[in-house]
C-alpha cells in the first residue's frame, strides 16, 4: 500500500529552480521544501544529464538542505536522462552524508537505464527506491511513466 497523507496538513514553504550545469547536456533541479506536522521534507526533482559539475553542485545543495532543517529528501529522477557513471559513487556518498546529518532519503522514478548505472557502479544496494515521488507525497500516481518499481 502506498504511503498517503492529508495534503491539508502540508504547505510548500520554498520552491526554486537551480541550474546545476550548462551546455548541450545541462542539468537542473527543482526544489520544493514542504512543511508537515512531522517535519520538513524536500522534493528535489532532477532533469537532464548529471556530470561532474552538476554532481558537485548537487552535493552543496544537499548540505544546504540539511543545514536548513530538512529531515527527509525525495530525490525524483523521473526526468533525469543520464548520469556519468564515474559520478554515481559521489552522488550516493552525498546522499549518505545528507542522511547522517539530517534524516532519510528515497530515490524515486529511476528508469531501467539509470538503475543499471547505479548497479554497475556497485551503488544500488545503498539506495532506497520508490516508483514515483507522487505516490509518496500522496498525489495520484502517474500512469505509464515507464519507470522501474522498487525491488
C-alpha positions as CSV (number, residue, x, y, z in Angstrom):
1,X,0.0,0.0,0.0
2,X,1.3,3.4,-0.9
3,X,2.1,6.0,1.8
4,X,-0.5,8.7,1.8
5,X,-1.2,11.8,3.9
6,X,-3.7,14.6,4.2
7,X,-2.5,17.4,1.9
8,X,-4.3,19.9,4.1
9,X,-1.6,19.3,6.8
10,X,1.2,20.3,4.4
11,X,2.4,23.6,2.9
12,X,5.2,24.4,0.5
13,X,7.4,27.0,2.2
14,X,10.0,27.3,-0.6
15,X,10.2,26.4,-4.3
16,X,13.1,27.2,-6.6
17,X,14.9,26.1,-9.7
18,X,18.6,25.6,-9.9
19,X,21.0,25.3,-12.9
20,X,23.4,22.5,-12.0
21,X,25.4,22.6,-15.2
22,X,25.1,24.2,-18.7
23,X,25.7,23.2,-22.2
24,X,24.1,20.8,-24.6
25,X,23.6,18.2,-21.9
26,X,23.0,20.5,-19.0
27,X,21.3,19.6,-15.7
28,X,18.8,21.4,-13.5
29,X,16.9,20.7,-10.3
30,X,13.6,21.9,-8.9
31,X,13.4,22.0,-5.1
32,X,10.2,22.2,-3.1
33,X,10.5,22.3,0.6
34,X,7.3,21.2,2.3
35,X,6.4,21.8,6.0
36,X,4.5,18.9,7.5
37,X,3.4,18.3,11.1
38,X,6.1,15.5,11.1
39,X,8.9,17.8,9.9
40,X,10.4,19.3,6.7
41,X,10.6,17.3,3.6
42,X,12.3,18.3,0.3
43,X,11.3,17.2,-3.1
44,X,14.3,17.5,-5.4
45,X,13.5,16.8,-9.0
46,X,16.5,16.3,-11.3
47,X,16.5,17.0,-15.1
48,X,19.0,16.5,-17.8
49,X,22.4,15.0,-17.7
50,X,24.4,14.8,-14.5
51,X,28.2,15.4,-15.0
52,X,31.0,16.2,-12.5
53,X,30.0,19.8,-12.2
54,X,26.3,19.0,-11.7
55,X,27.0,16.4,-9.0
56,X,29.3,18.8,-7.2
57,X,26.6,21.5,-7.1
58,X,24.0,18.9,-6.1
59,X,26.3,17.9,-3.2
60,X,26.4,21.5,-1.9
61,X,22.7,21.8,-2.3
62,X,22.1,18.7,-0.2
63,X,24.4,20.2,2.5
64,X,22.4,23.4,2.4
65,X,19.1,21.5,2.7
66,X,20.4,19.6,5.8
67,X,21.5,22.9,7.3
68,X,18.1,24.3,6.8
69,X,16.3,21.6,8.8
70,X,15.1,19.3,6.0
71,X,14.7,15.9,7.6
72,X,13.5,13.9,4.6
73,X,14.6,14.0,1.0
74,X,12.7,12.7,-2.1
75,X,15.1,12.6,-5.0
76,X,12.9,12.5,-8.1
77,X,14.9,11.1,-11.1
78,X,11.9,10.7,-13.4
79,X,13.2,13.4,-15.7
80,X,16.9,12.6,-15.3
81,X,18.2,11.3,-18.6
82,X,21.8,10.3,-17.8
83,X,24.5,10.4,-15.1
84,X,28.1,10.0,-15.7
85,X,28.8,6.5,-14.3
86,X,32.0,7.8,-12.7
87,X,29.9,10.2,-10.7
88,X,27.4,7.7,-9.3
89,X,29.6,6.9,-6.2
90,X,30.0,10.6,-5.4
91,X,26.2,11.2,-5.7
92,X,25.5,8.2,-3.4
93,X,28.0,9.4,-0.9
94,X,26.4,12.9,-0.9
95,X,23.0,11.2,-0.2
96,X,24.6,9.2,2.6
97,X,26.1,12.3,4.1
98,X,22.7,14.0,4.0
99,X,21.2,11.0,5.7
100,X,23.8,11.1,8.5
101,X,23.3,14.8,9.1
102,X,19.5,15.3,8.6
103,X,17.4,12.2,8.2
104,X,16.5,9.9,5.4
105,X,16.2,9.9,1.6
106,X,14.3,8.0,-1.1
107,X,15.2,7.9,-4.8
108,X,12.1,7.9,-7.0
109,X,11.5,7.4,-10.7
110,X,14.6,5.6,-11.7
111,X,14.5,4.3,-15.3
112,X,15.9,0.9,-16.0
113,X,18.8,2.6,-17.7
114,X,19.7,4.7,-14.6
115,X,19.1,1.7,-12.3
116,X,21.7,-0.2,-14.4
117,X,24.2,2.7,-14.0
118,X,23.8,2.5,-10.2
119,X,24.1,-1.3,-10.3
120,X,27.3,-1.2,-12.5
121,X,28.9,1.4,-10.1
122,X,28.1,-1.0,-7.2
123,X,25.9,1.5,-5.5
124,X,22.4,0.1,-6.0
125,X,22.3,-1.7,-2.6
126,X,22.8,1.7,-0.8
127,X,19.6,3.2,-2.4
128,X,16.0,3.1,-1.1
129,X,13.9,3.4,-4.2
130,X,10.2,4.0,-4.8
131,X,8.4,4.1,-8.2
132,X,7.3,7.7,-8.0
133,X,7.5,10.8,-5.8
134,X,3.8,11.5,-6.4
135,X,2.9,8.2,-4.6
136,X,5.0,9.2,-1.6
137,X,3.6,12.7,-1.5
138,X,0.0,11.5,-1.7
139,X,-0.8,12.7,-5.2
140,X,-2.5,10.4,-7.7
141,X,0.1,8.1,-9.3
142,X,1.3,8.9,-12.8
143,X,0.1,6.3,-15.3
144,X,2.6,5.0,-17.9
145,X,5.7,6.7,-16.7
146,X,7.9,3.8,-17.8
147,X,9.8,3.9,-14.5
148,X,11.0,0.9,-12.6
149,X,9.3,-0.1,-9.4
150,X,11.2,-0.6,-6.2
151,X,12.5,-4.1,-5.8
